[in-house]
Amino acid sequence: MTVHLLFPTHPLASTAVDPDFAEEAAAASAADLSWSLVSFEALVHEGAPERAVRRVPEGVGPCLYRGWMLKPAAYGALADALAARGAPMMVKPDEYVYGHHLPGWFADFSEVTAESVWTTSAGPEAAREALARLPDGAALVKDYVKSAKHRWHEACYIPDVRDVDAAMAVIQAFVAEQGDDLNGGLVLRSFRDYPAHGVTARTGMPMIDERRTFLWHGEPLRIVGDEHRLLQAPALRAAIARLRSPFVSLDLARLADGSWEVIEVGDGQVSGLRDLDAGRFFSQLRLVVGAA
């Protein structure tokens, strides 16, 4: 099987790749992967999916997107527009939502991640009810996709869920921070006290041993080389076997005993590479997709 990649266009130059994805596009070319451009502006800001995909060759075959996060409606519109051009997405819209939104993947990973509750709105009454459902202790607030870790104390970390007024101040600061970018509703997650080696000077957020890996049909891309070792815990392997999307990222944190558990699952198309080597990523992607 071959795969055709899609990168977002430069917002000011429709024939060039977005600068934030230029390194990835070059690495994809070096790995002999074909790619073309889709307009994030036309898709998201103008609501014109057919125009967004006009640079994708007709009949090019199965596609994977590597670009900015998309809300489910935009991803669905992209998938429909591409399908009409004979370029179906390899990650179907329901699979994208499963990997991208915590309420999609949480049940399958509940044994290997922090206890979580969520709401369908960002209203204060829903938030208070969600706080009541968490066990005593600290928690983190986020939406279905993202947190505001850069504002750790003001809009992310809740020291005590039973101190409702203080907790609500953090939640409301988070909602204000997200604004129109809020994804779904609110998510409250019990705070896991992972072994830390200090805190970040700018935000006060604990610095923990954390890794991101990518899975294709449940098998890790061997970008660094020790991905299989990180995923050896039986409960973690069982959770991965339940995955309902072909391409996801896993953010893992090291526990005190040296094992690893899941911080977050994400859709593999919109998860950043962080410090992973782009060349290795696309070489491995070509290898595993071609073997599928």
C-alpha positions as CSV (number, residue, x, y, z in Angstrom):
1,M,0.0,0.0,0.0
2,T,1.2,3.5,-0.7
3,V,0.2,6.6,1.2
4,H,-0.1,10.2,0.0
5,L,0.6,12.9,2.6
6,L,-1.2,16.2,3.0
7,F,0.5,19.3,4.5
8,P,-1.1,22.7,5.2
9,T,-0.3,25.6,2.8
10,H,1.6,28.7,3.9
11,P,-1.1,31.1,5.0
12,L,0.3,33.8,2.8
13,A,1.5,31.7,-0.2
14,S,-0.9,29.0,-1.4
15,T,1.8,27.2,-3.4
16,A,4.2,26.8,-0.5
17,V,4.0,24.5,2.6
18,D,3.3,26.1,6.0
19,P,6.7,27.0,7.5
20,D,5.9,25.0,10.6
21,F,5.7,21.9,8.5
22,A,8.5,22.6,6.0
23,E,10.9,20.3,7.7
24,E,8.4,17.5,7.8
25,A,7.6,17.9,4.1
26,A,11.3,17.8,3.2
27,A,11.7,14.6,5.3
28,A,8.7,13.1,3.6
29,S,10.2,13.8,0.2
30,A,13.5,12.3,1.3
31,A,11.6,9.2,2.3
32,D,10.1,8.9,-1.2
33,L,6.6,9.7,0.1
34,S,4.4,11.8,-2.2
35,W,2.6,14.8,-0.8
36,S,0.5,17.8,-1.7
37,L,-1.0,20.8,-0.1
38,V,-4.4,21.5,1.5
39,S,-5.5,25.0,2.5
40,F,-6.2,25.2,6.3
41,E,-7.5,28.7,5.7
42,A,-10.1,27.6,3.1
43,L,-11.1,24.6,5.1
44,V,-11.4,26.2,8.6
45,H,-11.8,29.9,8.2
46,E,-13.7,30.0,4.9
47,G,-15.7,26.8,5.1
48,A,-14.7,25.8,1.6
49,P,-13.4,22.2,1.7
50,E,-13.6,21.6,-2.1
51,R,-11.3,24.7,-2.6
52,A,-9.1,23.5,0.3
53,V,-8.2,20.3,-1.5
54,R,-7.9,21.6,-5.1
55,R,-4.2,21.0,-5.2
56,V,-4.6,17.3,-4.3
57,P,-4.3,15.2,-7.5
58,E,-7.5,13.3,-8.4
59,G,-7.3,9.6,-7.9
60,V,-4.1,9.8,-5.8
61,G,-5.3,7.1,-3.4
62,P,-5.2,6.8,0.4
63,C,-4.1,9.9,2.3
64,L,-2.7,10.9,5.7
65,Y,-2.8,14.4,7.0
66,R,0.1,16.0,8.8
67,G,-1.0,19.5,9.9
68,W,-2.8,21.7,12.4
69,M,-5.5,20.2,14.7
70,L,-8.9,20.2,13.2
71,K,-12.2,20.1,14.9
72,P,-14.4,17.1,14.0
73,A,-16.7,19.0,11.6
74,A,-13.7,20.3,9.7
75,Y,-12.0,16.9,9.5
76,G,-15.2,15.4,8.3
77,A,-15.5,18.0,5.6
78,L,-11.9,17.4,4.6
79,A,-12.5,13.7,4.4
80,D,-15.6,14.1,2.2
81,A,-13.9,16.5,-0.2
82,L,-11.0,14.2,-0.6
83,A,-13.1,11.1,-1.1
84,A,-14.8,13.0,-4.0
85,R,-11.4,13.3,-5.6
86,G,-10.5,9.6,-5.2
87,A,-8.2,10.4,-2.3
88,P,-9.8,8.8,0.8
89,M,-8.5,9.5,4.3
90,M,-6.8,6.5,5.9
91,V,-8.1,7.7,9.3
92,K,-11.9,7.9,9.0
93,P,-13.7,10.8,10.7
94,D,-15.0,8.6,13.6
95,E,-11.5,7.2,14.1
96,Y,-10.1,10.7,14.1
97,V,-12.5,11.8,16.9
98,Y,-11.7,8.6,18.8
99,G,-8.0,9.4,18.9
100,H,-8.3,13.2,19.1
101,H,-10.9,13.6,21.9
102,L,-10.4,12.1,25.3
103,P,-14.0,10.8,25.7
104,G,-13.3,8.6,22.6
105,W,-10.2,6.8,23.8
106,F,-10.5,7.0,27.6
107,A,-12.5,3.8,28.3
108,D,-10.0,1.7,26.4
109,F,-7.1,3.2,28.5
110,S,-8.7,3.8,31.8
111,E,-6.5,1.2,33.6
112,V,-3.3,2.9,32.5
113,T,-4.1,6.6,32.8
114,A,-5.3,9.0,35.4
115,E,-9.0,9.0,36.5
116,S,-11.0,11.5,34.5
117,V,-14.4,13.0,34.2
118,W,-15.8,15.3,31.5
119,T,-18.6,17.5,30.6
120,T,-20.4,18.4,27.3
121,S,-20.3,22.1,28.0
122,A,-18.0,24.6,29.7
123,G,-20.7,26.0,31.9
124,P,-20.1,26.5,35.6
125,E,-22.8,24.1,36.8
126,A,-21.4,21.3,34.7
127,A,-17.9,22.1,36.0
128,R,-19.1,21.9,39.6
129,E,-20.8,18.6,39.0
130,A,-17.7,17.2,37.4
131,L,-15.5,18.3,40.4
132,A,-17.9,16.4,42.7
133,R,-17.3,13.2,40.7
134,L,-13.5,13.2,41.2
135,P,-11.8,11.6,44.2
136,D,-10.2,13.9,46.8
137,G,-7.0,15.5,45.9
138,A,-5.4,17.6,43.1
139,A,-6.6,17.6,39.5
140,L,-5.9,19.1,36.1
141,V,-8.4,20.9,33.8
142,K,-8.3,20.7,30.0
143,D,-10.7,20.4,27.1
144,Y,-11.2,17.2,25.1
145,V,-7.8,17.9,23.4
146,K,-5.6,20.4,25.1
147,S,-4.6,22.0,28.4
148,A,-3.1,25.4,29.2
149,K,0.1,24.0,30.8
150,H,1.8,27.3,30.0
151,R,-0.4,28.8,32.7
152,W,0.1,26.0,35.1
153,H,-1.1,27.6,38.3
154,E,-3.7,30.0,36.9
155,A,-5.5,27.8,34.3
156,C,-4.4,24.2,34.6
157,Y,-3.5,22.8,38.1
158,I,-6.2,22.5,40.7
159,P,-4.6,21.8,44.1
160,D,-7.7,20.5,45.8
161,V,-10.9,19.6,44.1
162,R,-12.9,20.0,47.3
163,D,-11.9,23.7,47.5
164,V,-14.6,24.4,44.9
165,D,-14.2,28.2,44.7
166,A,-10.5,28.0,44.1
167,A,-11.0,25.1,41.6
168,M,-13.7,27.1,39.7
169,A,-11.3,30.1,39.4
170,V,-8.8,27.8,37.6
171,I,-11.5,26.3,35.4
172,Q,-12.9,29.7,34.4
173,A,-9.4,30.9,33.6
174,F,-8.9,27.9,31.4
175,V,-12.2,28.5,29.6
176,A,-11.3,32.1,29.0
177,E,-7.8,31.1,27.8
178,Q,-9.3,28.7,25.2
179,G,-12.1,31.0,24.0
180,D,-13.4,29.9,20.6
181,D,-10.7,27.2,20.4
182,L,-12.3,25.2,23.2
183,N,-12.6,21.6,21.9
184,G,-15.8,19.8,23.1
185,G,-16.4,20.3,26.8
186,L,-14.2,20.3,30.0
187,V,-12.1,17.4,31.2
188,L,-10.9,17.1,34.8
189,R,-8.2,14.6,35.5
190,S,-6.9,13.4,38.8
191,F,-3.4,14.7,39.2
192,R,-0.8,11.9,39.0
193,D,2.3,12.7,41.1
194,Y,4.9,11.3,38.7
195,P,8.6,11.5,39.9
196,A,9.8,14.9,38.9
197,H,13.2,16.4,38.5
198,G,12.4,20.0,39.3
199,V,9.9,22.4,37.9
200,T,10.0,24.7,34.8
201,A,11.1,28.1,35.8
202,R,8.6,30.0,33.7
203,T,5.4,28.1,34.7
204,G,6.1,26.1,37.8
205,M,5.0,22.9,36.0
206,P,6.7,19.7,37.2
207,M,9.4,18.3,34.9
208,I,8.8,14.6,34.5
209,D,10.2,11.8,32.3
210,E,7.9,11.9,29.3
211,R,8.0,10.3,25.9
212,R,5.8,10.5,22.8
213,T,5.5,7.6,20.4
214,F,3.4,6.9,17.4
215,L,1.5,3.7,16.7
216,W,0.3,2.4,13.3
217,H,-2.4,-0.3,13.8
218,G,-1.1,-0.9,17.3
219,E,2.6,-1.2,16.5
220,P,5.0,1.5,17.4
221,L,7.0,3.4,14.8
222,R,10.6,2.6,15.6
223,I,11.8,6.2,15.6
224,V,14.1,6.1,18.7
225,G,14.5,2.4,18.9
226,D,13.2,1.5,22.3
227,E,9.5,2.0,21.8
228,H,8.6,-1.7,22.3
229,R,10.4,-1.6,25.7
230,L,8.2,1.2,26.9
231,L,5.0,-0.6,26.1
232,Q,5.7,-3.9,27.9
233,A,3.2,-3.6,30.8
234,P,0.4,-6.1,30.3
235,A,-2.3,-3.6,31.0
236,L,-0.8,-1.1,28.5
237,R,-0.5,-3.8,25.8
238,A,-4.1,-4.7,26.4
239,A,-5.2,-1.1,26.1
240,I,-3.3,-0.7,22.8
241,A,-5.0,-3.9,21.5
242,R,-8.3,-2.1,22.0
243,L,-7.4,0.9,19.8
244,R,-10.1,1.9,17.3
245,S,-8.0,4.1,15.1
246,P,-5.1,3.0,12.8
247,F,-2.8,6.0,13.6
248,V,-2.4,7.5,17.1
249,S,0.2,9.1,19.3
250,L,0.8,8.0,22.9
251,D,2.3,10.4,25.5
252,L,3.8,8.3,28.2
253,A,5.2,9.2,31.7
254,R,7.6,7.2,33.8
255,L,6.3,5.9,37.1
256,A,8.4,5.5,40.3
257,D,9.0,1.8,39.5
258,G,10.4,2.6,36.1
259,S,7.3,1.5,34.1
260,W,5.4,3.8,31.9
261,E,1.7,4.8,31.7
262,V,-0.4,6.9,29.4
263,I,-0.7,10.7,29.9
264,E,-2.6,11.2,26.6
265,V,-3.7,9.6,23.4
266,G,-3.8,11.7,20.3
267,D,-4.6,11.4,16.6
268,G,-1.3,10.6,14.8
269,Q,-2.0,13.1,12.0
270,V,-2.2,16.2,14.2
271,S,0.3,15.3,17.0
272,G,3.5,17.2,16.8
273,L,6.8,15.3,16.6
274,R,8.3,17.2,19.5
275,D,12.0,16.2,19.6
276,L,11.6,13.1,17.4
277,D,13.6,13.0,14.2
278,A,11.4,13.8,11.2
279,G,13.5,11.7,8.8
280,R,13.1,8.6,11.0
281,F,9.4,9.3,11.5
282,F,8.6,9.4,7.8
283,S,11.0,6.5,6.9
284,Q,9.2,4.4,9.5
285,L,5.8,5.6,8.3
286,R,6.6,4.6,4.7
287,L,7.8,1.2,6.0
288,V,4.8,0.3,8.1
289,V,2.2,1.7,5.8
290,G,3.8,-0.1,2.9
291,A,3.7,-3.4,4.8
292,A,0.0,-3.0,5.7
